[in-house]
Amino acid sequence: MNGFINKKLAIVVIKYSRHNLYPTCNRTQSGVVLVISLIILLLLTIIGLSATQTTALEEKMAGNLRDKNLAFQAAESALRIAERSLNPPPTSFSAAGTLGLYLDNNPSTPNSNPTEAAILKDIFWSSHPVATSPVIGLGNGIIAPVYIIQKLPVYISASNARVVPFNGITCQPYKITVRAAGGTANGSTSSTVVILQSVLSCL
């Protein structure tokens, strides 16, 4: 009788001991899964942020390229309009550059009204007389291109005091300078600017 009872108790103890092993194992596995899940979530977040930054950079590059193309097309269009305005040539060229027509006929200092350095600065185009060209076929939101025309001297004074043709040209030369901006404008300025020049003579 006693042997039977002891055996039964032993069996109960063994079963209880085995039952206690499983919860401990389950708790350990749950902790590892949580850590792995957090690591995977962190990696996915990093990948997502990287993809977003890459997309934003690509969109900015595409926008800059579009602005550059629009500015170049606007400058070419304005250059053609300015060239056509010289046929016949205007008679209102002056040192003050009224209507964007500058008289630059000093043989001793050609290309001095205005100078090349001045033309390349934004301040010149906002503080000096310029002509405005319409924008045709390039969509809305594009700043109208501006230009100036310089009536250059036919002859210049060489270092030996002789009079020689200006740039080898023996008839009246005109220099056209056009400034155009891209489509992404902020007020009257744009991050993309194109300046084109051409010299015409013997019209």
C-alpha positions as a printed Julia matrix, in Angstrom:
203×3 Matrix{Float64}:
  0.0     0.0     0.0
  2.73    2.4     0.95
  4.67    1.52   -2.16
  1.72    2.31   -4.35
  1.22    5.7    -2.76
  4.87    6.65   -3.12
  4.89    5.69   -6.74
  1.84    7.8    -7.42
  3.37   10.77   -5.69
  6.52   10.36   -7.68
  4.57   10.36  -10.9
  2.75   13.52   -9.88
  6.0    15.27   -9.04
  7.52   14.33  -12.38
  4.53   15.59  -14.29
  4.56   18.85  -12.37
  8.25   19.34  -13.05
  7.83   18.77  -16.79
  4.91   21.17  -16.84
  7.09   23.92  -15.34
  9.77   23.58  -18.03
  7.62   24.81  -20.94
  6.58   28.27  -19.73
 10.22   29.19  -19.13
 11.15   28.14  -22.67
  8.21   30.03  -24.19
  9.11   33.23  -22.39
 12.7    33.03  -23.67
 11.55   32.5   -27.27
  9.09   35.41  -27.07
 11.89   37.78  -26.0
 14.12   36.77  -28.92
 11.29   37.2   -31.43
 10.57   40.68  -30.09
 14.2    41.77  -30.46
 14.41   40.38  -34.01
 11.13   42.09  -34.94
 12.42   45.43  -33.67
 15.65   45.04  -35.66
 13.72   44.23  -38.85
 11.4    47.2   -38.26
 14.41   49.48  -37.81
 15.98   48.23  -41.04
 12.74   48.74  -42.96
 12.47   52.28  -41.58
 16.02   53.1   -42.68
 15.37   51.68  -46.16
 12.14   53.68  -46.44
 13.81   56.94  -45.44
 16.66   56.33  -47.88
 14.22   55.67  -50.72
 12.29   58.85  -49.89
 15.47   60.96  -49.93
 16.57   59.42  -53.23
 13.19   60.16  -54.82
 13.27   63.77  -53.6
 16.78   64.23  -55.01
 15.77   62.78  -58.39
 12.75   65.09  -58.54
 14.96   68.1   -57.76
 17.45   67.11  -60.47
 14.64   66.69  -63.0
 13.24   70.1   -62.05
 16.63   71.78  -62.45
 17.09   70.2   -65.89
 13.63   71.37  -66.94
 14.4    74.92  -65.75
 17.66   74.93  -67.68
 15.96   73.79  -70.89
 13.17   76.36  -70.51
 15.67   79.16  -69.86
 17.73   78.22  -72.92
 14.66   78.05  -75.17
 13.42   81.4   -73.86
 16.85   82.97  -74.47
 17.01   81.64  -78.04
 13.52   82.95  -78.76
 14.4    86.41  -77.41
 17.65   86.43  -79.39
 15.76   85.86  -82.65
 13.29   88.63  -81.79
 16.16   91.04  -81.02
 17.91   90.16  -84.29
 14.73   90.86  -86.27
 14.42   94.25  -84.56
 17.66   95.31  -86.28
 16.12   95.07  -89.73
 16.03   97.97  -90.25
 18.34   99.16  -87.42
 16.82  101.55  -84.85
 18.08  105.12  -84.74
 17.58  105.71  -81.01
 20.84  104.28  -79.63
 22.19  106.35  -76.74
 24.83  106.2   -74.03
 22.04  105.9   -71.44
 20.7   102.77  -73.14
 17.11  103.94  -73.44
 14.83  101.01  -74.38
 17.84   98.71  -74.09
 19.67  100.33  -77.05
 23.21  101.24  -75.96
 25.59  103.4   -78.0
 29.07  101.96  -77.55
 31.0   103.73  -80.31
 34.11  104.94  -78.5
 37.02  103.67  -80.65
 39.41  103.74  -77.7
 37.28  101.6   -75.37
 34.96   99.26  -77.28
 32.69   96.96  -75.27
 32.65   99.45  -72.42
 29.0   100.55  -72.4
 28.15   98.31  -70.68
 31.16   96.15  -69.91
 31.14   92.35  -70.16
 31.65   92.08  -66.4
 28.59   94.24  -65.73
 26.38   92.24  -68.08
 27.09   89.02  -66.21
 25.76   90.42  -62.92
 22.09   90.2   -61.97
 22.1    93.74  -60.63
 22.68   95.14  -64.13
 19.46   93.66  -65.49
 17.37   95.03  -62.64
 18.89   98.52  -62.5
 19.56   99.45  -66.16
 17.28  100.0   -69.17
 16.53   96.73  -70.98
 14.1    95.5   -73.62
 11.62   92.74  -72.79
 10.81   89.86  -75.1
  7.49   87.98  -75.03
  7.48   84.3   -74.08
  5.77   82.21  -76.76
  4.95   78.51  -76.57
  6.82   77.73  -73.34
  3.89   77.55  -70.92
  2.96   79.68  -67.94
  5.08   80.82  -65.01
  8.17   81.75  -67.05
  9.77   85.15  -66.54
  9.89   87.18  -69.74
 13.46   87.3   -71.15
 15.22   90.66  -71.35
 17.92   91.86  -73.74
 20.09   94.79  -74.75
 21.57   95.76  -78.11
 24.92   97.56  -78.32
 25.89   99.59  -81.37
 29.63   98.95  -81.53
 32.3   101.09  -83.22
 33.2   100.17  -86.78
 36.83  101.04  -86.08
 38.95  101.03  -82.94
 42.25  102.65  -82.05
 45.15  100.22  -82.01
 48.15  100.56  -79.72
 50.13  102.27  -82.47
 47.39  104.92  -82.85
 46.24  103.53  -86.18
 42.56  102.99  -86.84
 41.76   99.34  -87.6
 38.49   97.42  -88.15
 36.74   96.24  -84.97
 37.18   92.43  -84.81
 38.0    92.48  -88.5
 34.55   93.86  -89.36
 34.46   96.81  -91.75
 30.72   97.56  -91.49
 28.44   98.47  -88.6
 28.39   95.72  -85.93
 25.71   95.22  -83.28
 26.03   93.0   -80.22
 22.92   91.46  -78.68
 22.91   90.09  -75.13
 19.9    88.14  -73.85
 19.15   87.02  -70.29
 16.48   84.39  -69.57
 15.47   82.54  -66.41
 13.95   79.11  -65.84
 10.38   78.25  -64.94
 10.79   77.79  -61.18
 10.75   81.44  -60.24
 10.58   83.15  -56.88
  9.28   86.62  -57.54
 11.58   88.06  -60.19
 14.48   85.66  -59.66
 15.23   82.08  -60.61
 17.99   79.67  -59.73
 18.56   78.9   -63.43
 19.79   81.73  -65.67
 21.02   81.59  -69.27
 22.84   84.46  -71.04
 23.32   84.34  -74.81
 25.18   86.77  -77.07
 25.45   87.27  -80.81
 27.17   89.86  -83.02
 25.55   90.98  -86.27
 27.05   93.22  -88.94
 26.53   94.4   -92.51
 22.75   94.42  -92.18
